[in-house]
Amino acid sequence: MPKKAGTDNPYGYDPKTDTVQVGRHDLERVLLMFRSLVRNRNLAAGTT
């Protein structure tokens, strides 16, 4: 079972555990953005 965050705020940085908590939707959006950035970088460099 995951540890409870040290703050009342369920999202954001928790200095006690040195972690950042985000919602599932936000995580999915960041992963999709990362994939598109890598793809664009590879296209600009001429690699696949």
Number of C-alpha atoms within 10 A of each C-alpha: 3 4 6 9 18 12 12 8 10 14 12 13 16 16 11 9 11 8 11 12 14 12 10 9 8 10 12 11 10 12 11 11 12 12 11 12 12 11 14 13 13 12 11 10 9 8 8 9
